[in-house]
């Protein structure tokens, strides 16, 4: 019922947000007489803020069309190489000019984006930076409300199966990068492949800010998941998709509830950010205002999670700690990271990460005890929060060079 009420509220707000958007344009456009009225710039700023607070946010695009390599512009084209019911495996093909076509092939990298609220486009900066030295693929997860009920459920174990399928598709010279939540199923996938010895193993796996062992330095996110019983999550945050979407009647953890939780973690910061946005508009600081728009266009765009997957993650990762406890069974096989031997491991954490606490990702080293020490590496990024390890200046200048060098060492 809550989902239906949310949709009703959105329908109610639509005329208001469109009215606010129209007024903002009338009071700001240089060819509008209203733009020259006293205090028009303040009114326009207020209307735009109202518009952005009430408007729906659709999935953004990656918007990566070209990059510069060796002082040459290289065109980038997106292509879907495999489409599954809940995920598209997306490739960023670089079309090199003729004089660069014979350059040495770059390492192939598969980026596992989180399935935890935001779209894969949250890793836009990650992908754009990687493209300078790598051939990049990414998991682009599909909003569960757009997946018909006939496609069946999607469990955490299905995520692991997707990981295995993608790894096998892209071959033995592959390097994996998992950001946040995917570190757990990706480690499980590589563990199962190592145990079964019936498929390609990647060359390396880089794990960034993920809850490999959520018992280490628990954050507010971990505490909530461990203090509330499983039944609380099942009864309080799971709803069915309304009839207007292809996934009608699918049980999901709605994106709008996740977004509420994101904002609730730092409400003062978001309030200040919106106030600053208003002031930037009033002052005519277009660059700062545009930076705010770009950030919240991404931050406010969220997707629904399949209920089975979300509840499995709560139980397996944050309540039973099945991976570090050695009790996770997938398709009748125990997930045994100790079976991994020929895959290099690099773990990365942010010094100020308030989502995956200190030591949670580094715990992979203890679990993967049979990977040779010379093929293991850990890095704690100084003055970095959770998002800073894969996006922004510190990602580009501090974290990325270490990943690039690690991958090129293990080609």
N, C-alpha and C positions, 0 to 999 in steps of 0.2 A: 504493500500500500504506500510506503514511503516513496518508492520510486515514482509511482503514479502522481503523488502529490508534488514531487520535484518537477515532473514534466508539466503539470498544471501551472506551477509557479513560473516556470520558464515561459509558458505561453502567455501568462498574464503580464510578464515583464517585457515581452517582445515589443509591443507598441511604445512603451516608455523608453526603452533603449534606442529604438529607431528615431523617436522624437528628439531624444537628447543628441543623437549623432547628427541629425539634420540641423538642429539649432547650433551645434558646435561649428558646423561648416558654414552656416549663414553668418555667424559672428566672427569668422576667422578669414574667410576667403577674400583676397584683395579686390575682387570685382563686385563684392557685395556691399551695398550701402550700409548695411547693419554693422559691418566691420569697423566703421568709423564713428560709431556712437560712443559716448563716454563709458568707460569700464567694460567695453565689449570684450577685451582680451581676458578679463577676469571671468566674465560670464561664459565665454567659450571654453576656458579651462575647466570650469565647473561642470559644464555639460559633457565635455569629453571624459572627465573622470567618472561621471555618472554612467555614461555609455559603456566604458570599459569595465566597470564593476558589475554591470548587469548583462552584458552580451555573452552569448555562448562562444566557446573556443573550440574550433575544429582542429583536427590533426594538422600540424604544420608540415611543410615539405622540408627535405634535407637542403635543398637550394644550393647544391654544390655543382657548379657547371664548368668550372675550370680551376686549375691550380698552376703555380709556377714551379718548374723543375729546371735547374741549371740555367736560370734566366730565360727559359722558354715557356710560353703559355701552352698548357696541355688541357685539352677538352676532356671533361668527365661526363660519362653517360650512365645513368642508372638502368639496370636491367634485373628483372626477377628471374633467377635461375631455377628456383623450385618453389612451388606454392603448396602449402599444407593448409588444412582447415583453419589452424590457429596461428599460422606464421608464414611470412614470405621471406625466403632467403634472397637477399638483395645484393647485387654486385655493383661496385662503382668502377666501371671500365674506363681506363685512361687511354685516350686515343692520341698516341705520340706522333709528332711531326715526322716526316720521312727520315730526316737526318738523326733522329733519336730512336728510330725503330729497332736498331740493332744493339742498343744498350743491353747490358746484362739484366736478366729478369730479376725483378724484386721478389722478396719473400711473400708468400701468400698468407694473409692474416684473416682469420674469422673472428669478428667481434660479436660476443654474445651480449646483447642489450638486456637490461632488466625487464622483467614482466612484473612490474610492481607499482603501476599507477601511471607513470608518464610514458609517452611514446618513445620509440627508438630514436627519434629525432633529437632527443635530449643529448645524444652523443654526437651531434653534428660536428662540434669542434674536435672531438676525438677522431672521427673519420677523416675530416679535412686535413688534420695534421698528419695522420698515418699515411695518407695518400702520397705524400712527398717521397716516401721510401718503400712503400709496400703496395701490393695488390690486395684490395680490401673488400671483404664481404661482411654483411651484418644481418643479424636476425631481426626482422621487422615484424613484431607481434601484432596480431589483429585484435581490435576491440571486440570483446566477447559478445557484446550486444549486436554485433553485425554477423555473428556466426549462427546459422540456422540450427535449431535444436536437433535436426536430423544428422548433423555432423557428429553427434555423440558428446560425451563428457571429455574433459581435459584435466588429467591429474598431474601431480608432480612427477610421477614415474613416466608419464607421456612426454614431459619436458626432457627427461633424460633420454628417452628414445629418439626424440627430435635431434638432440645433441649428437647422438651416435650416428644417425642418418646423415646429418650435415658433414660430420667429420669424415665419414666414409666417402661421401660424394666428392669432397674437395681433395682427397688423396693424402699420401704419406708425407708430403713436404709442407704440411700445414702448421701454422702457429696460431694458438688460441689466445684471445684476450677476453676475459669475463669481468664485467663491471657490476659490483654489488651483489644482488640476489643470485645471479646465474653462477657465481663461483661454486655453489653447492652442487647443483645438477651437473655442471661441467666436470667437476672433480669426480662425481659419481660415474659419468659416462666414460671418462678416461680410465677409471679404475676397472670398470666392467670389461672394457676392451682389453685391458692388460691381463685380466684374469682369464678371459675366454681365449685369448691368443688367436682370434679368427678374423682380424680386421686391421686396417691401417691405424697406427698411432701417430699423433701429431709430434712435431719436433719439439715444441715447447708449449707451456701454458703460463700465461701471465694472469694473476688474480688480483683484482683491485677492490679494496674496501668491501669485502663480503663476509657473511656470518658463517664461516667454516665451523667455528666453535663459538656459539653465541653466549657461552658461559663466561668467557673472558671479558672483563671490563664491560659489564652489561650497560646498555644505554636505556633511555626512556622507552624506545621502541621495543627492546628486548624485555624490559620489565613488564610492560603492558601484556605482551604475548605470553609471558610465563605466569603472571599473577591471575589472569582471567582464565577460567576453565574453557575447554574446547567448546562446550555447549553454549557458552556466552557468545562466542564469535558466530557460531552457527545460527543462533537465534536473533542476534542483534544487528549484524552487518550484512547478512545475506538476503537478497531480494530477487524477485523475478523481473525480467525485462518486459517493459510495456509493449503493447501490440503494434506501435508505430515502427518498430525496428525489426530487421530480419531475424534477430535472435529471440523473438517473442517467446516467453515462458522459460527461457534459459535462466538458471539460478546463477547469480553473479554477486561479486562484491563491487558495488557501483563506484564509478570514478568520482562522482560528486562527493561521496562520503570520504574517499581517500583524500581528495583535495581539502576537505574540511579538516582532516587530521594533519595534513601538511602545514596548513596555515596556523592551526592551533598550537603547533610546536614553537612558533615564533611570532605570535600575533603582533607584538609591539613593533617588530622589525618591518612587517608588512604594512602596518598602519603608517609608519614613518615613511616608507617607500612611496606610498600613494600620496601622502602629503607633499613630499619632495617633488613628485611628478607634477602635481598641481602648481607648485611654485615655479618649476622649470618652464611650464607652459606660460605662466603669467609673465615671467622674466624674458621669454623668447629664447630660452636655451634649448634649441631644437635638438642638438646632439644628445644631451642628457635625457630629454623626453623620449627620443627615439630608442635609446638604450633600454629605458623602462618598458616601452611597448614590446620590444623584441624579447626581453626576458619573460614578461608575463604572458605573451602569446604562447610561449613554450610551457611555462610553469602552470598555467591554468588549463592547458589541454591535457586531459586525462582519459584513460580508457577503463572499461569494466574488466575485471578479472573473472575467469571461470571459478565458480564457487568451489569445485572439487580441488582445483590447484591451490587456491588460497588457503583452504582449510588444511590440506595436506602439508603445506609449508608451515603453517602455525604449529601443527602437531609434530611433524618430523624434525624441523629445524630448530624451533624455539621452545618446544616443550619436552620432547623426548631426547633431543640432541643425538639423534640416531646415527649421524655420520661419525662424529668423534667417539661415540660409544661403541661403534662397530656393530650396530644392530639394524642397519638399513638393508632391507631386502628388496631387490627389483627383479621382477620376472624370475623369481625363485633363486636368485644369486645374491649372495651378500656383497655389498659394496666394500671392497677391500683396497684402500689406497696404498697399503704396503706392497701390493703387487705391481705397482708402477715402478719401472726401473729405467727405461730408456727415454724418458721425457723430461726435459729441463723445466725447472719450476722457479718462477719469480713472483713474489708476493709484494704488494704495495699497500700501505696504509697512510691515512692523513693524520697528522699530529693532533688536529682538533676535530676529528670526525665524531659527530654526535649521533650517527646512525649505526655504523659498525665500529664498535669500540676497539681500543688498542689490543692487539694480540689475536683478535678474532680471525683475521685473514692469515696471519703468520702461523697460526695453528696447523696449516696445511703441511708445513715442513715436518712437524712431528709425525703426522699421519703418513706422509710419503717417506717413510724412513729408509727405503731402499733405493731412493734416488741418490746418486753420488753427491757428496758435498760440493764438488767443483761445478756441479750443474744446478746448484741452488743459490738463490739470491733473495734478499729482503731489503726493502727500502721504506723508511718512514718519511714522507714528504713534510718538511718543516713548514709551519704556519699554514697548513692546508686543512680545510674542512672536507666534508664528504664530496661535494661537487668539484672542489678545487683539484682533486687528483685526476680528473678526466676532462676538465673544461676550464678555460681561462688562461691567463698569463703563466701561472705557476705550472699548469699542465704542460703548456707548450715549451717553456724554458727550463723546467726542472725535472719533471716526471718523464716526459716523452723521450728526451735523449737517452735516458737509462733503459727504457723499453726498446728503443731502436737498437742500441748497442747490444743488449741482451739477445734479441732475436738474431741479429747478424752474427753473433758469436756462435749460435747454435743452428746455423743453416745446414 
